Amino acid sequence: MTSAPLEITAAEASRMLQEAGAGECLLLDCRTPEEHATARIQGALLIPMHELPQRVGELGSWQARQIVVYCHHGVRSLRVTHWLRERGYVHVSSLRGGIEAWSLDVDPQVPRY
């Protein structure tokens, strides 16, 4: 089984989401609820990084499917990506540049903060 790239660009993530069938690619927002309320990518699942150890069971059905993790700039999402990979989620990638890159490169309607 080949693992996904550790990091992908906003353009690559957007393309992946468009090409994936329904339910085949999950956007995982690991920011705080306050950040999520400020700006979010439509359809993303919010599991703040500090809650992930208690809530990882919510991702059980995603272990064999693609997950793209994002945060504000890509630092927390990279940590979450490593953490999930250590637990067998080989198809997980971090969104390089986070929601900031998404707003700049994919959807300018997403507020920058």
VENPE-V753163 format. One line per field, one symbol per residue. burial: # if it has 16 or more other C-alpha atoms within 10 Angstrom, else .. A space follows every 50 residues. Layout:
BEGIN
burial: ???
END
This chain:
BEGIN
burial: ...#.#####..#..##.......########...#..###..######. .#......#..##.##############.###.##...############ ###..##..#...
END
